[in-house]
């Protein structure tokens, strides 16, 4: 889980983490603000393209109940846990 900032950039801390551990990451959930238009959650698209990690969900700000359900469903399907 990460965020987009500056209209779609990947935070440096996230980028540094992914350089080391991207092989172990199963998917990305990224927050953003829909006011950014096409740059909403763009960091997730960048991560998917650069590291080959599936973009599971883009959610606005803190997310909504449906966002939580979608993320939990992904985790349950992928891991069989939850």
NORTA-V694714 format. One line per field, one symbol per residue. phi: phi as a letter, one per 20 degrees, with the letter a starting at -180 (. if undefined). psi: psi as a letter, one per 20 degrees, with the letter a starting at -180 (. if undefined). burial: I if it has 9 or more other C-alpha atoms within 8 Angstrom, else O. A space follows every 10 residues. Layout:
phi=???
psi=???
burial=???
This chain:
phi=.bcdblmofe ggffffffge cgfdeeacdc eacffemfeg mfgffffgff dmegeeadce lencgfffff fffgffffdm do
psi=parqrlljqp qghgggghhh jhhipirppp qapiijcijo khhhhggggh ikppogqpqp dirrghgggg gggggggghj q.
burial=OIIIIOIIII IOOIIOIIOO OIOOOOOIII IIIOOIOOOI IIIIIIIIOO OOIOIIIIII OOIOOOIIOI IIOIIIOOOO OO
